[in-house]
Every structure is written in C-alpha cells, then in structure tokens.
Amino acid sequence: ASPKDVHLRLDQASIAARSGRTKDALAVLAEAGALQPGAGARRSMAELYQSLKDYTKAQGLLEELMKESPKDASLRIDRAALSARKGETAAALEQLAQARALNPDRDARHRMALIHQDLKDYEGALALLGPLAKEKAEASILGDLGVCKSLAGRPDEAISDLQAAIRLEPLSLAPYLTLASIYAGRKEFDKELGVYDSAPSTGSCSAPSAPTC
C-alpha cells in the first residue's frame, strides 16, 4: 500500500532484526536507503546497522549526518558509541571530547558518561556524573555515580551515592543490587543481607550501567 514509506521499511527491518533474521533486515535497510530517507530515518538506520553488527554502513551514515549537522552533539555521541562498540577507544574518546565542546544537554552528558564508563575511563565518567548530580539529584544519576565510583575503587563514596539513590527511588532494584555487591566484595555479609532484606519484592532494574543488573 505504501511502497515508498521509509518508516514502514524501518519498522519491518527492526522486526526482522529482533527476530534474528539478519539477512532480511539488511535487505530491507538497503531498500530504505534507496528511498532518500531524511536525517531522522538515516539515524535510525545507523542504529539498526549497529545492532546487526554492520559497523561499516552505520559509520558511513553517521559521518554523513555529522557533515550535514556539524554542531549536533548527539551525533558525535552516537559516533563515539559506535567506536566504543568496535573497540576503538582512542577514536571514541576523541568523539566524546568533540561532543563535549558542543555544549551537550543533560541527557547527552549522562549518555557520554556511560560511554566513558564502558571504556573504563572512570575519571572521565565521574567528571560528567559528578556535576550532573550536583545540578539535580536524580536516582538514576546517583545510581550511575555509585556504580562508577565502585568501579573506580572508591567504595565508600559509592555506598553513599547508592544509599541516596535508594532514598529517592526506593522501588528501583538497581542500586540495591549494586550496593549489595559492594558489601559482598568487602565481605560485609550482614550488611549485604540487610540490603537484600530491605529491597522491594517487585521493582525495575532500569540502570543498564549497573554491573549487577
């Protein structure tokens, strides 16, 4: 009914990708690319190509978009995430530095911090998460800050941040699990059990950066 609707093609490719039909998904993405997609559609295509591990096409689309919108920090962050996924640490850090120079918004800086953490650049991540937590205390930020401080070898500070995250959002399981893992690593088993006892019986583990989730 709508053979030239790019967004329908992207939906079709997404379903094929989630179903494990990689060849079908790539074929549909090629068809979508021939329909002169706009910037938003091409960005979605780049994400799909990444999920399908076709990093060459994903990179090509992102670099094309960056040339069109050189001051879009979010595109630099997308490019950094791709480099991180490919194991290109230096390239990822360079893209993150370029993104930071473009005055990214709060959500973008949070995402940048998580990429720094994935790259094991914990100081770089903390340099972003710390100011974010001071600007506005949010459970998700404090939880990620606690995870990062734990990974950076600062467990006492991590415990404080995780406890603050729990106070702000007591039904989120992620900070409980991370806090318990810290106590377990310190062999403070009574405190570990106390965390599990106080954790909600139902809740969400919505922090992808938490190593125990």
Residue, then its C-alpha position, 0 to 999 in steps of 0.5 A: a500500500s505504501p511502497k515508498d514509506v521509509h518508516l514502514r521499511l524501518d519498522q519491518a527491518s527492526i522486526a526482522a532484526r529482533s527476530g534474528r533474521t539478519k539477512d532480511a533486515l539488511a535487505v530491507l535497510a538497503e531498500a530504505g536507503a534507496l528511498q532518500p530517507g531524511a536525517g531522522a530515518r538515516r539515524s535510525m538506520a545507523e542504529l539498526y546497522q549497529s545492532l546487526k553488527d554492520y559497523t561499516k554502513a552505520q559509520g558511513l551514515l553517521e559521518e554523513l549526518m555529522k557533515e550535514s549537522p556539524k554542531d549536533a552533539s548527539l551525533r558525535i555521541d552516537r559516533a563515539a558509541l559506535s567506536a566504543r562498540k568496535g573497540e576503538t577507544a582512542a577514536a571514541l574518546e576523541q568523539l566524546a571530547q568533540a561532543r563535549a565542546l558542543n555544549p551537550d544537554r543533560d541527557a547527552r552528558h549522562r549518555m557520554a558518561l556511560i560511554h566513558q564508563d564502558l571504556k573504563d575511563y572512570e575519571g572521565a565518567l565521574a567528571l560528567l556524573g559528578p556535576l550532573a548530580k550536583e545540578k539535580a539529584e536524580a536516582s538514576i544519576l546517583g545510581d550511575l555515580g555509585v556504580c562508577k565510583s565502585l568501579a573506580g575503587r572508591p567504595d565508600e563514596a559509592i555506598s553513599d551515592l547508592q544509599a541516596a539513590i535508594r532514598l529517592e527511588p526506593l522501588s528501583l532494584a538497581p542500586y540495591l543490587t549494586l550496593a549489595s555487591i559492594y558489601a559482598g566484595r568487602k565481605e560485609f555479609d550482614k550488611e549485604l543481607g540487610v540490603y537484600d532484606s530491605a529491597p522491594s519484592t517487585g521493582s525495575c532494574s532500569a540502570p543498564s550501567a549497573p554491573t549487577c543488573 
